[in-house]
Amino acid sequence: AAAPAAGGLAVQVGAFGSAATANKLVDELKGAGYPAYVAPLARSGKTLYRVRVGPVANRAAADSLAAKLKGRRLPATVVTGA
């Protein structure tokens, strides 16, 4: 799934120092029908691999998605941007 455009909404469910760990979670979420993707963030010479689900159309949809993901025991937080 494509990352949302800047200003769009998604739900972040994890951030990892390992691309392999992030991709494993993405694969699990995609297998469950969620449009998951990795949003890498380079900072201080290191890359953080953020796992996100979305994009979603609006805040209500994002909150609903976050609640479903929390039901899967994931730390779900609504975020903006890619």
C-alpha positions in Angstrom: 0.0 0.0 0.0 1.1 3.5 -0.7 2.0 5.9 2.1 -0.6 8.7 2.6 0.2 12.1 1.2 1.5 14.7 3.6 -1.3 15.7 5.8 -3.1 12.4 5.3 -3.9 10.1 8.2 -2.6 6.6 9.1 -2.2 4.5 12.2 1.3 3.7 13.5 1.6 0.4 15.1 5.3 0.1 15.7 8.8 1.6 15.1 11.8 -0.7 14.8 15.6 -0.4 14.3 15.4 -3.4 11.9 13.9 -3.3 8.5 13.4 -7.1 8.7 11.3 -6.8 11.9 9.2 -4.0 10.4 8.6 -5.9 7.2 7.6 -9.0 9.2 4.9 -7.0 11.0 3.8 -5.5 7.6 3.5 -9.0 6.1 1.4 -10.1 9.1 -0.9 -7.1 8.9 -1.3 -7.4 5.1 -2.2 -11.1 5.6 -5.0 -10.0 7.9 -6.3 -7.6 5.3 -4.8 -4.3 6.5 -3.1 -1.9 4.1 0.2 -1.8 6.0 3.5 -0.2 4.9 6.9 0.8 6.3 7.7 4.5 6.6 11.4 4.8 7.2 12.8 7.8 9.1 16.5 8.6 9.0 17.7 10.5 12.1 21.3 11.0 13.4 22.7 8.5 11.0 20.3 5.7 11.9 17.0 4.6 10.3 13.9 4.0 12.2 11.4 1.7 10.4 7.9 2.9 11.3 5.0 0.4 10.6 1.8 2.2 9.6 -1.6 1.2 8.4 -3.6 3.4 6.0 -4.2 5.8 4.5 -7.6 6.5 6.0 -10.1 9.1 4.8 -10.7 11.0 8.0 -10.1 11.2 11.8 -13.2 9.0 12.6 -12.0 6.3 10.3 -8.5 6.6 11.7 -9.8 6.3 15.3 -11.9 3.2 14.3 -8.9 1.6 12.7 -6.7 2.3 15.7 -9.3 0.6 18.0 -9.3 -2.5 15.8 -5.5 -2.6 15.8 -5.4 -2.2 19.6 -7.7 -5.2 19.7 -4.9 -7.1 18.1 -2.6 -6.0 21.0 -0.7 -3.4 18.9 0.2 0.0 20.2 -1.9 2.0 17.7 -1.5 5.8 17.4 -3.1 8.0 14.7 -0.5 10.0 12.8 -0.4 12.5 10.0 1.9 12.5 6.9 3.9 9.7 5.4 
